[in-house]
Amino acid sequence: MRILFVTSEAFPLIKTGGLADVSGSLPAALQAIGADVRILIPGYPAVLDKLVNPTFLTTISNLPHDGTINLIIGEMPETKVPVMVIESAGLYQRNGGPYVDSTGKDWEDNPYRFGTLSLVAAMLSSDQSPLKDWSPEITHCNDWQSGLTPAFMHFMSAGRTKMKQAKSLLSIHNLAFQGSYSADWVKRLGLPAESYQINGVEYYGQLSFLKAGIFYADGLSTVSPTYAKEIQTEAYGFGMQGLLTARGTEIHGILNGLDTHEWNPAIDPHLVQHYDADNITGKQVVKKMLQTKLRLKVEANTPLLGVVSRLTHQKGLDMLSACAETLITQYGCQLAVLGSGDASFEQGYRDLSRRFPDQVSVTIGYNEALSHQMMAGCDIFIMPSRFEPCGLNQMYGLRYGTPPVVTYTGGLADSVQDTNEDSLNNKTATGFVMKKADANDLVSAVSKALGYYQDKKTWKKIQENGMRQNLDWSRSAKAYMRMYEEILHK
């Protein structure tokens, strides 16, 4: 099966979040089971720098705003998955991130930047593609940045009975980000005027890239089964629950997997000592190194809580800051935080580290090596998200023998089994699940975890249960292939 995988980021070429991890790992897993996959991605400087064996493929002209782009083809490092890169100095080759400038402000021309990504994807998705030797059967779009692709495909094929076109799939990684812009962008991006209606791209008086994808795509998926159900409710639907409910039977919830080579404590190059489920003793060596590196008091038996996250309301990090002093002073915990986000959250955690310098470490920003070391060196991973489409960090915690404390929502509910007498007896206990998203329940869940932590024999069983789970992409990749087949034969 030929699959065009359209994404705005893919690890290790470029990463701002979990979408990049999925876009790096899923195509490789699909390729491993026989699919003919090509990734399509914007040509940011980092992408052009890291692309392996790049060669010129073709030129595409008459595009809105930039006019002409070059299409470069190369390979992903290590996995060798083919990558097609949209080279445009005007759109993508600039300092800053994929979505925001160096000050954190959205690029004003993001509609052009990701409208072009969507349009090029649509142009490559038929037998009239600028590519003469390859066209996809499935065009797999991801989040709002490629959400206009199904709309462009729909209007390109209208009235053209002889055109053979791929089927489109939109994967929703986070419904909260909808790519909404003023209505004048409809004309500026080359969409027909008739597309701007409720049965189209219009969303509360704006053009929404994500709404366009949800409405026009042949198939829909989310990154966990529970999230597929949650987004059809008012609480999690962000205003799109009506449309999603109307397409409810078509929405496939497939839990993300992990790159289990990149995230493997037995071979992780970022760790001072390796370990696995058969011998976890090396984890204590990593903990000692981490405490030393973060200037925390080096104490083997002091429970070290870890956070690697965007510091935002969605992630529930205000709940943690509200009860952190209680966890530190009354429960004797240490806390290590790595992340960035809302300025008030960042300042609050900095203040906490100044008040408790031996017990709290806060690193603002992102550091790949430190994230691995924290996953391995912490005892308990804290992830109290108010909603979480899938989440990968809780799975990293499982993989590294660091049982997570999570909220019962989305992919957290699908990947973490609460610890109790039954789950311990069944060898399925892997973490601790909060009943409600509030500070009191977070304290209760951490308190429960600490009770088991004191019983080293039981704690080791919980660690081993998580570490022995099959978390790689093989099962999910097969589920995607079944979904592609279903969409093709609709």
N, C-alpha and C positions, 0 to 999 in steps of 0.2 A: 504494500500500500504506500502511495506517495503522499506525504504530509508536509504542508507548509506551516511551520510553527512561528507565529508572528508575536513578537514581544518587544517591550521597550527596554528590557535589561536581562542579562543572563550571566551568571557566575561561571568562570572567573573573568569574563571580559569586562563587566560593569555590574555593580551591585549597590542597591540602596535598601533592599529588604528581601522578604521571602519569595517574591516573584522571581527574583534573579536565581535563587536556589532551585526553584522548580524548573525554570527555563534552561538551566544548565544540566539538570539531572534527568528530567523526563524525556527529552529527545534522545539522550544517550541510552536510556532504558528501552525506548521504542526501537531504536536502531539495533540494540542487542537481541531483540526478538524478531528481527527481519524486516522492519519498516524502513522505507526510503524517506528519511526525514531531512528537511532543510530548515534552518532557522533564518528568519528575516529580522534584522535589527538595525536601528539607526547607527550611523557612523560617528559616534562620539570619539574624541581623541583617544580615550583608553581602549575602546574597541579596536580602532585602527592600529594601535600600538601592539596589542596582544594577539591579534588575528594571526593564525599560522598559515603560511604559504598563500598570501593574498595574490589574486590575479584579477585583471579587468574582465568583466563579464559582458556588460552592455551599457548603453546610454538610453535614458528615458526622458523624453522632452514634453513640452506643453503642459507642465504641472502648475497648479496654482502657486502664486507667490515666487517660488524659486526657479520655475521654468524648467531647468534641466538637472537631472541627477545622474551620477554614475552608480552602477551596481557592481560591487566587488564580491568575489567569492573566495572563501578561504576555509579554514577548519578551526574547530575548538581545540585549545590545548588539551592534550592527553586523550580525550575521547574521540577526536578526529571527526566529530559530527560536522557536516558541511554547514557553513554560515554565509548567508548573503547579506552584505552590508550596504546600506544606502549612504553613499558618499555625497555630502553637500556641505561645503564650507559655510554657506550662509545659514543653514538650519542647525547643524549639529556640532561643528568644530569651534567650540568656544570654551572658555574657562567656566568653572562652576559644575553643578550636577546635571543629571539628565532632565530634571524637572524645574530646578530652581537655580538662581544665580548664587554668587559667592556670599551674598547677604541673606540668603534663605528666601528670597522673593521669587514667586513663580515667573518663569520667562513669559513675557507678554505675547510672544508669538507661538506659544504651545499649541494653539489650534492648528496653525500651519505645520508645525513640526510633527505632530502626531496625526494630523489629517493626511500629510504626505505619506507617513508610514502606512496608514490604512489604505490610501489610494493605490500605492505601489503594490501592496499585498493583493488588492482586488484585481489589478491589472495582470498580476502573475498567476491568477487563479482560473484561467480559461485556456482553451486551445488557441486563442488569439493573443497569447502572452508574448511579450518581447523576447522571452526565452524560447528558442525553437526546439530545444531537445528535452525539455522537462516541464511538466505542469502537474499540479497536485490533484489528488482526488478529494482530499480533506484540507481545508484551510482552518487551522486551529488558532483562534485569536485569544488574547489574554488581557483582561481588564479594560478600562476605558480607553487606554492609549491606542488600542487597535480596534476599538468598538465600532468605528465607522466602516470598517471593512465589509461586513455583511450588507450594509446599506448601499455602499458603492457597487458591490457585486449585484445586488438586486436591480439597480437602475441601469447597470451596464448590459444586463441580459434582457431587459424589457424589450419585447418586440423582435428579438434576434433569435429566431427559432433554431438556427443552425449552430449557434454557439454552444459548445460543451463547456460546462463550468463545474468547478469543484463544489462540494457541499461545505457549508460553514458551521463552525462550532465556536461559541464564546464561553470561555472559562471565567467565572467570577471569583476572583481572589479576595476582593474586599469591596462590598457594595457601597461602603461609605464614600468611596472616591468615584465620582460620577462624570467627571470631565464636562461640566456644564458651562456654556458660554452664551453670549448674547446672540439673538436671532440673526443678526446680520452676517454671522459666520456661515450660514447656510449657503448664501450666494458666493461668498468669498472662497469657500472650499470647493465650489463647483457642484454642489448638490442641487437637484431640481427643486423648484419652489414647492411642488406638491409633496415633497418629503416632509415639509414642516407642518405636521398635524399630529393629533393625539395618536393616531395609528401610523406612527412614523418616528421622527427624531425629536419632536417637540416634547418638552418636559417643563411644566410650570413656566411657560413663557420664554424658555431658553432652548438652545440646542444642546442635547446631552449625548456625548459619544457613547456612554454606557447604555442609555435607553435605546439608542439606535441599534446597538449590538443585540440587546435582549429581544427587541421587536423583530429584527430581520434575520437573525441567525437561524440556521436549520436545526441546530441543537444547542443545548445549554448544559453547563456543568458547574459545580462548585467543588471546593477543595476538601470537603468532608460531608458525610451523609447528614449529620445533624444540622449543619449550616444550610443545606439544601432545603430543609423544612423551616428553619428559623426565618429565612429571608421572605417567606410567604406570609409572615405575620406583621402586624403593625409595629411591634416592638423592635424588629430587626430589619424591616423592609425599606426604610429610608424613603418612603413615599412611592416605591415601586412594587409594593406587595400585591397590588391588584393585577398588574401585568404578569408578575411572576406566578401568582396563583392561577391565572388563566393558562399558563404554560406549565403548571406544576407537574403534570405527569411526564413531561419531557425533560425535567431537570435531573441530571445524574449527579449524585454526590459521591465523589471518589477521594478517599483520604490520601493526602500527599505521602510520599515516601521520603527517604533520606539518601544522600550520597554517602553510603556506608564505607566508602574508601576514604573520603575526605574527613568523615566523622567516625573515627575508630580509635579508641584509647589504646589498642594493642600496637598501633603503628604511628600514631599521631606525632608528627615531627615537632609540634609546639610543646610537648610534654617532656619534663625532665626524667620521668619514669613511666614506662608503659605497664598496662595491666589489662586483664580481661575478666570475664565472668567466672572463669575457673580459678583465678588468683587475683583478688581485688587489693591485695596488700600495697601495691604500688600507688594506689590512690592517696594513701596517707603521706607518701613522699611528695606528691604533687601538691597536696594541701599545705604542707610545711613551706614549700617553695613559694606558693601563692601568698600565704600570710606574710612571708618575709618580703616579697616583691611589693605588696600593697601596704607595707608598714603596719600591719596588724600584729597584735600580740600573738606570738607563736605558741599555741596551745592545741595539742592534738585532740583533746576531748571537748573543746568548746565548739558548739555547733555553728558552722559558718553558712549563712544564708546567702544565696546568690541571685542577682538580677542582671540579665542581659536583654535590653529592651529599648524601644522608643519610650521616652518619658512623657506619657500622655494619659489623658482621662480614659481613653478606650482601654489602655493596658492596665488600668486599676492601680497605677502607681501613687495616686493620691491616697488610696486606702492604706497602702503600705507606709507612706510617710506619716499618716495619722496614728499608726500603732507602732511605728518603729521603736520609739523610746521604750514602750512597754516590753517589746521583744528583747531589747538590749539590756534594760535594767532589771526587769523582773524574771526574764527567762534566760538571761546570760548568753544571748546570741551575739555573734559578730555578723556584719552585713557588708557585702561587696556589691557595688552597683556599677554597671558599665552601660552607657547609653547617652542619648541626647534627645531633646524634644522641647516641650514648652519651657520658656524661660523661668517661670515661677517654680516649676518642678525641679529644674536644674539647680536653682538657687536654694530651694528647700533641702535638697540632698547635700549640697555643699555645706550648708549650715549644720546639718546633722553630723557630717564628718568632722567639722571643726569642734563640735561639742564633745564628740566621742572619738578622738583620733586613734586610739588603740583598738577600737571595736568597729569602726565604720570607715570604709574606703569608697570613694566616689570618683570614677573616671568619666568625664564628659567627652563624648565623641564615640568613635568606633575603632576598635583594634582587633583584627582577626585573630592574631596569636593569643591575646589576652582572653578573648571570648572562649577559645578552646581550653585555655588553662583554668578559667573559672568554671566551665562545665565539668571539668575533671576534679578541680581542687575543692569546690564547695560541697557541702554535705546535703543541702536541700535547695532546690531551685524554686523560686517564687514567681508565679505567673497568674495573678488574679484578674485576668482580663474581663471586662464587662461583656464584650463579644469577641470572638476569635474564629474567623472563617476556618482556619486549620491550625496554624501555629506550627512551627518547627522546633522552637527552643525547648518545649517540653519533651519532644522526642530526643533531642540531643541529651537532655538530662537523663532520660531512660537509658540511652545508649552508653552514657558515661557513669552509670551507677549513682546518679544524683537524683533521688526521687523528687518529683515535682509536687508543689502545692498549686492547684488550679481551681478555676471556677467551672461549674458544670454548664458549659456552653460550647457550641460549635465543635471544632476539631479537638478541643481539650476533652470534651465529654467522650469523644470517639477513641481517644488514644490513651487515656489514663484511667486505670481501674482503682477505685478507692480501696484503702486497706481496712479490712475488718476481719472478724474471725472466719467468715465463709470464704472470702477471697484469699486469705492466707492458707486455708486448708486446700483450696483449689489451685493454689500456686499461680493466681492471677493478680494478686495485689501488687501494684506498681507505684502508687503515689497516694495523694490525699486530696479529696475533692470538696470544695466549699459548696454549701447548699445555696448561699446567697452571696451576691457581690457587695459585701460591706466589710468595714474594718473589724467588726466584732467576729464575723465568721472567719475572717483571715486569721485572727489571733487564735480562734478555736482550732482551725485546721493545722496551724503551725504547732500549737500546743500538743495536739494529737500526734503529729509527726515526731515531736521531741520525745514523747513518751516511748514510742517505738525505737527511737534513736538510742535511748539509754540501754535497750535490750539488744546488744550487739549481734546475737545469734539471729534474732528475728529481723533486725535491720538488714543483715547480710542477705537474707532470703528475699526481702523486698527489692534490694539492689539487683540480685541475680535474676529475679523475675523480669525486671525491666530490660536488663542487658541481654537476655536471651530471646527477646521478641524479634520477630522478623520485621524490620523497619525499612528494608530496602525498597526500591521502586518496582521490583519484579511483579508483584501482585497487582499494584496499581496500573502499571503499564499494560498488563493484559486486560484490565477492566476498561482502559481507554480504547484499546483495539476493538473490544466488543462493542463499545459505544460508537466508534467510527463506523463499524460494519452496519449497525442499526440505522445510523443516520444516512448512510449510502443507500440503504434499501427501503427508506421511507416512501 
